[in-house]
Amino acid sequence: MDELGHLIAGFEKQDIKTEHMTLDQVDQMKALSGTYESLFSRKAMKFRSMGLGDKNLSEDDYRQLIHEEYTFLKRPVFIVNDQIFIGNSKKVIETLAQSLS
């Protein structure tokens, strides 16, 4: 994310640790991404500790888990106009940078 520092200076930032996401916010991100699963991070420590890898999670499950526990949201998430950029893979960051230039 360091390479985007100058590009994202004007973004509104929400610290989801202290300012929890509303269900409306989660739903808005889903509307842009297509699925709740695409927003869900399997790398969260609680994913394993809760035994979620052994469960067949539904879209409703993903929605509720993301809302209840911020660590289940794949981050960072950028919303630019009507596009959503999820995660910090090189491809996502490059596409975000292109959309901002």
Secondary structure, DSSP 8 states (H G I E B T S, - for coil): -GGGTTTSTTS----TTTS---HHHHHHHHHHHS-SGGGB-TTSHHHHHTTGGGS---HHHHHHHHHH-GGGB-S-EEEETTEEEES--HHHHHHHHHHH-
